[in-house]
Amino acid sequence: TALQTGRPGPLDELPHLAVSGTSTAALSPAAVARVRGGLTLASGTFAGADARLALSGDWTGTGGSFAAGVSTVSFVSAGTQTYRDAAHQAFHGVSVGSGTRLWRSSFDAAVFTATHPAAALEFSTTGVHVFADLTLHGGSTSTPVDLRSAASGTPFRLNVARSTATAARFIDADATAGPVLFANDGRSLDAGRNAGVEFRPFVLVLSPGETFTPSTGRAGT
């Protein structure tokens, strides 16, 4: 068993990243790695350390393990990216860009962030996705971050310790494995079949002439 360390330069872009064998492959301290294609984790260990990894292709794990450290993995494509891993991996930071993300396997993350308007997140119905900190921000009610199940009508399960949701749309979400997931900003939408997600504001003060409609917000003067 050996440690192999990759040291990408600040302007380098890798066509693909593959980890296999019995060794540990690591990124150098403070590395910024840009991968134009996908990442394949076949065997061995991929150590993220404190790196920032920007992935434009799919994540495919068939047998290896990911030692996250305090790294951040960003799924940056404006198109569709698929995450599929035979193991239930634990990430430190996961960030998603615009486009569609197909989470075909459950995973954990200390920090999960989706703050691009109209991003679509489709979650596996197998296992529980455990997030210590979840931040969602779609920008407006017309471009919400969309969270849905990979199988319509079958819930995907979340366990979220802390949540900040603004302009997010939920359907088939089951967050009862953890604390209540708050999406009560007035711009998030309950699209149906959700459990453990709170959409009602705690306190709402309306001025004379104002009205409030869930998922739309204030109107009037």
N, C-alpha and C positions, 0 to 999 in steps of 0.2 A: 504494500500500500504506500502511495506517495502523494505529495501535495503538488499540484500543478497550478501555477498562478498566471492568469492572463492579464496583460497590461495594455489595454487599448489606448491609443492616442486620442487627444481631444477632438480630432477631426475624423477619426476612423469610423467606418461603417462596415459591419460584418454581414456577409450574405446570409449566414445561418450559424446557429450555435448548437452544437451537439455535445452531450456529456455521456460517456459510457466507460466501462471498465470497473476496476475496483478502487481506483484512486479518488481523491477529492480534487475537484477543479474549482478554483477560486478566482474572483476578480480582485485586482490590486486595490489597496486602500484608496478611497475617494474616487474610484474609477467611474467614468460615464461611458456606458457601452450602448451603442446604437446597432440594432440588429434589423436589417431590412427584411429578412425572411422570418422563419420561425425558430423556435427553440425545441430541441428534442432531448428529453431526459430519459435515457434508456436504462442506465445502471450507474453505480457509484454515487457520489455526493456532489452536488453543486452548491458551493458556499457563496452567498451573496455579500457577506461582510457589510460594508457601509456603502456599497455601490448603488448607482442609479442605472437601471437597465430599461431602455426604451425598445419595445418589441413591436414590430410592424406586422408580423405573421402570427401563426398559431403557437400555442404552448401544448406540447404533446409529451406526456409522461407515461412510460410503459414499465417502469421498475425502479428508477433511481429516487433519491431523496433530495429535498431542497432545504439547506440550512440557511435561513433567511438573514440572520444577524439583524442589522438595522437597515437593510437595503430597501429600495423601492423599485417595484416592477411596474412600468407604465405600458399599457396597451394603447398604442398611439394611432393606429390606422383609422382613417375616416370611413373605411369600409367595414367588412365583417371579420371578426376574429373569434376563434374558437379555443376555449381552454378545456383540455381533457387530460386527466391524470389518473392512473391506476391507484395512486396513493392519495390520502387526504393530506395535502400539503398545508403548512402553516407559513404564511407570509408576514413580513413586517408591514410594509406599505404596498398597497395596490391602488393604482390610479388609472382611470379609463378616460379616453378621449371621446370624440363624437363617433357616430356609427353604431354598429350593433355588436354586442359581446354575447357570445353563446357559452355560458358556463355549464359544460356538460358533466362536470364533477364538482362535488362540494369541496370547500377549502375554508381555511381560517385566515383572518388578517387582523393585525393590530390596528391598522388604519386603512379604511376603504373610502376612496374619494371618487365621486362622479359629478363633475361640475360643468359639463358641456351641454348646451341646450340640445334637446331632442335625442340624447343618447338612449339607446335601447339595451336593457340588461335582461337576459333570459337565463333563469337559474334552474339548475338541475333539481329534480324532485327527490333525489337520493341523498341521504345524509342531511346534516345541519350545517349551514354556513354561519360561522361564529365570528363576529366582528366586535372588537373592543370599542372602536370609534367609527361611526358611519356618517359621512357627509354627502348629501345630495343637493344639487342646485341646478334646476333647469332654466333659470333665468326669468321665465314668465309662464303663465297658464297655457299659452299657445305652444310652448316648446318644453314640456316637462321631461325630466328624466323618467323613463318608463321601466318599471320593474315588473316582470311577469314570469310565469312558469314555463318550463320547457314543454309541459303537457297541459294544455288548457283545461281547466277544471280540477286539476290535481295541484294541491298547494306545494309551494317550495317553502322550506323552513329556515328561519333566521333566529339567531340568538345575538342580540345587539345590546351591548352594555350602555353605550351612549350614542344618541342619534341627533343629527341636525338635518332636517329635510325641508327644502324650500322648492316649490314647484316640481313636485314629484308625483307620479301616477303609479298606484299599486293595484295589482289584480292577482288573486290567488296567493297572497302572501300570508304565511302563518308565522308570527313572531312570538308565539306563546311559550317558546322554550326559554325566553329570557325576559327582561323587563319590558314594559310597554314601549313600543317604538313610536315616537312622537312625530307626526306629520301634520301638525295642527297650526301651520303657518297661515292658513286661509287660502293658499294657492295650490295646495296639494289635493289630489283627487282620489277618492275611493271608487275604484272602477268595479268593485264587487268581489265577494268571496274572500275577504281579508279577515284575519283574526290577530288580536294582539297589537293592532295598529290604531292609534288614536288620531282622528282627524278633527275633532271638535276643539276650538280654542278654549283655553282656560277662562279668559276674561275678554270680552269684546265690548268696547265702548263706541257707540255710534253718535255722530253729531246729528242735529236735526236735519231731516231730509236725506240722510244716508240709509242705505240698505246693505245687507250682507248676504251673499250667496256662496255656499261652500264650493271650493275649487275655482271660484271667480274672484271673490274678495269684495272689497267695498265698492259701492257705486253711489252716485248722487253727490250732493253738496250740502 
